[in-house]
Amino acid sequence: MKIYSFNVNGIRAWERKGMYSWFTKLKPDFLCIQETKAHPEQLSNDLQDPKGYYSYFNSAQTRKGYSGVCIYSKTEPLKVIYGLGKKDLDQEGRQITLIFKDFVLINCYFPNGGGEKHRLEYKLAYFKEFTRFIKKLEKKHKNIIFCGDVNIAHNEIDLARPKENMKSVGFLPEERVMLDIFNKEGFVDTFRELHPEKIKYTWWDMKTRARDRNVGWRIDYLWVSKSLTKKVKKSLIHNDIFGSDHCPVSLEIEIKL
């Protein structure tokens, strides 16, 4: 089973750049997209209903052109859950959960946390509630996979200039500890598990042309329950794929649909 996760920084712009053909040629079992910046009715027929896929969208209720996630799935799930079930955290269209017989797939786009102080507080609250959400799910469904843009570089290896960013949002101690908690709760960062010393990034600041110099951050992840670790065959960062300020990440895992 192949899962791709991609923050596209606007799905309509992504389509205009020719990336829909990349998706149709790739034909993954799942494509999880973050930062759609659109409601379904604003999308082309191809993006609303791609041939051979079930489509699920969660868009921001606060304003159009902001946040939003979607999942394209070759297989119809038993159940779909939108958001965390917390009204104050579910207004920005940040999460979709698909429940299948043998596993659960979650696509999440965590708040950036930059700007005003309350946005960092919102981000930390989101992380705490998300952790509760996945632990509760795990009691009923043993095998959890969650992917997306978490807007945090976990360790110094995960960004090009760690010393200069010690006080930057996205690398603050109180943010990084949230990813430590994922580990403590029994979830595995698949890329780092398979590539403990590999330096690769998934996001670059376009304003400073950072991608040309590979001055990036690894903030897009694919995590699995510890029970699935031995079933993971590949976890890759595709930094040769363009179309956004992020690049896609993928997971190949032995699970029957």
N, C-alpha and C positions, 0 to 999 in steps of 0.2 A: 504494500500500500504506500502510495506517495502523497505527501502533503506539502504544499507550498504555501508560504506566508509572505505577504508583500504589502508594505506601506506604500501606497501609490501616490500619495500627496495630491489627491483629486482624481477620481476615476474617469471623469470625462476628458480631462487633459491627457491622462494615461492612454485612453483609447485613441485620441487624436495623434498621439506619438507612434501609433501602429502596434501597441502592445497587446491588443486583443488577439492578433494573429499569433503572437508568441504563446499566449494561453491555449489557443485552439491546436497549435502544433504540439505543444507540450503534453496536453491531455492528462493532467494529474488526477488522482482520485478526489482530491480536495484542493481548492484554491481559497485561502483565507486572506481577505483584503482589509486593510485598515486605512483610515482617513479617506473615505469615499468622497466626502464633502458634497454629498448629493442625496436626494430622496429618490426612490425607485422611479417615480413618474417623470423625473428629469432625465432619465437615461435612455439610450438607444434600445431598440428591441433586442439587439445582440446582448447587451449588458443586463437587461432585465431578465432575459430568458435564453441563455446560451444552449444550443442544441446538445442534448445528452446530459444535461445537468439540472438539478434542483437548485433554486436560488433563494437565499434568505438574506434579508436586509434589516439592519437596525440603524436608523438615522437620528440625528440630533433633533430634539424637540424644542430646544432653546432658540435656535436660528438655523436657517438654511445655509448651505455652503460651509459647514463646519463639522469636523469629526466624522463619525459614522463608520460602520463595518459591514462586511457582507461575507457570506460563504457560498461558494459554488461546490456542490457535492454530486458525485455520480450516483450515489445511493441515497434513497429517501430514509431519513432517520425515524426512529420510533417516536421521538418527541423533540420539540424545539423550545428552548428557553431564551427569552430576550432580557438581557440585563442581569442584575444581581438580586432583583426583588426588593430593592430599597429605592423608594421614589426620589430621594434627594441625591442619589448617586446614579440614577438611570435616565437622566434627562439629555445626556449628550451622545447617546447611541454608541456605547463603547464595547458592547459584548454580545455574542451569540453563542449558545451552547447547543450542540447536537448530541442526542443520546441514541446510541446503537446498542445492540444486544451485548457485544463484548467489550465496548469501550465508549468513552465520552470524549468529544472533541470540542474545545473552547477556543474561539477566536476573540482576542482582547486587544484593545487599544487604550493603554493607560494614559491618564492626564500627564501633560508635560511638566506642570508644576512651576513654570517660570512666571515672571511678572509679579503681580501683587501677592502679598504674603498668604492670603486665603487660598490661592491656587495650589501652593505647596501643601497646605493643610488638607485640601481636598484630595490631592494625590495620595498622601499618606493614609487618609481615611479610606480611599478606594482600595489600596493595597491590603489593608487590614480586613476589610469586608470581603475582598476577593479570596483571601486565604481561608476565611471561615467558609465561604461558598464552596471552594474546591474540597476542603476537608469533609464537609457535610455530604457532598456528592460521592466522595470516595467510600463512604460507609455503605452506600447502596450499589455503587458501580466501581469495582476495584480498579479498573484501568482508566486513568485520566491522561489526556494529552491536551496541553494548552500552548498556544502559540500567539505571537503578535509582537507589537512594538510596546515595550514596557517603559521606554524613556529613561532607562538607567543603565549605565555601564557598571558592571558588577565589581571588577577588580582592575588593578592598574594595567594588566595585559589587554584590557578591553577598550582602551582609548589611547590615541597617539601621544597625548600630552597630559598625563595624569597629574604631575606636580603643579602645572599651571591651572588645573581645573579642580583642585581640592575643595574650593569654596563655590564651585559652580553647580547650579541645579542640574541634576542628572548624574552627579558624582558625589553628592553630599553623604556624609556618614549615615544620617538617618534614613536616606533612601537605599543605600547599599545594603543596610542591615535587613531590609525587606526581602532581598534576594537570598540573604543568608537564611532567613526564616523558611523560604521555600525549601532550601536544602535540608534544614532541620526537620521539616514536616514530611520528608521522604520523597521529594520531587527532584528530578535530575535534569540539569541543563545538558541536553544531548550533544551539542557542539563541543562544549568544554570537556564533557566526559570522553568523547572520542578523540579530541584534539587538545590535550591539556596544555600544550605550549605553543599552539599555532596562533599567529597574530593575523586576524582578519577583522574588518569592520563592515558595518551594515548601513551606516548613515554618515553623510558628509555635509558640511555647511556649503550650500551652493553660492552664497553671496561672496565668499572668500575663495571660491574655486578650490575648495579643500580636496575634492576628489582627484583633481589633477596631481596633487601632491600626496595623496592617500593619508591625509590628516583626518582620521575618522574616529567613530565611536561604534562599538558593538552594543546596540540597544534592542535588536530584534532577536527573539529567542524561540526555541521549541523545547518545551519541558515535558517530561513524562513521569508517571508514577514509577517508583522504584521497581514495582512488579513487572514493568515493561522493559527495563534496561537491557536485558539479554536479547530482546526481540528487535532492538534498534540495529539496523544494518548500515545506514549512512545518515549523517547530519551535516549539511553543507551550507556554505555561504556563497552565493553566486554574484560576486562583485564584478563580473564581466557583463551583467545584465543591467541596462540603463532604463530610462523612462521615468525616473523619480529621483529624489534626493536620497532615497533608501535603495538597497538592492534586495532581491528576494532571498529567503532562506528555505531550506527544504529538509524533510525527514523521510527516510525510507525505513519502514518497519513491518515486521511479519505479524499482521493481523488479518483475519478473514473478514470480509464485509458481508 
